[in-house]
Amino acid sequence: MVKNPIPLAPDVCREPRRRRLIPIISLFVAATMVAPVFVDAVALCYAQWCEMLGTPVSVRTPTLDAIGERVESVRSECWYHVSSRFQRVPWNPRVVLPIAIVVMAVAMIMLRL
């Protein structure tokens, strides 16, 4: 008795050409977006090496400066919104401390499980 092989994936066919181009195009777009950050990072590394070798160098990193400013503004906005919620509540230590102890105990029990 002859046994015929079982086809494991009869539906497999080659992918269309355009599906291979999408990752290549997205990689190109991502590389062009990351390039300014990479250039600034290389400039900082070069300046540090020059400083170590004794040559003073002034470095301008506008992209990293802009990113730092945005991060700082987001941090300050988040801090403002979070702290404004807690400043309106009167803190009574007789209530807050037992609640904190209970929450910590529940957290310790959850970590043990």
SULRABEL-V767921 format. One record per backbone hydrogen bond with DSSP energy under -1.0 kcal/mol. CO is the residue of the C=O (numbers start at 1). NH is the residue of the N-H. If there is no record, write none. Layout:
CO:NH
CO:NH
This chain:
18:22
21:25
22:26
23:27
24:28
25:29
26:30
27:31
28:32
29:33
30:34
31:35
34:38
35:39
36:40
37:41
38:42
39:43
40:44
41:45
42:46
43:47
44:48
45:49
46:50
47:51
48:52
49:53
50:55
61:65
62:66
63:67
64:68
65:69
66:70
67:71
68:72
69:73
70:74
71:75
72:76
73:77
74:78
75:79
76:80
77:81
78:82
79:83
80:84
82:86
83:87
92:95
92:96
93:97
95:99
96:100
97:101
98:102
99:103
100:104
101:105
102:106
103:107
104:108
105:109
106:110
107:111
108:112
109:113
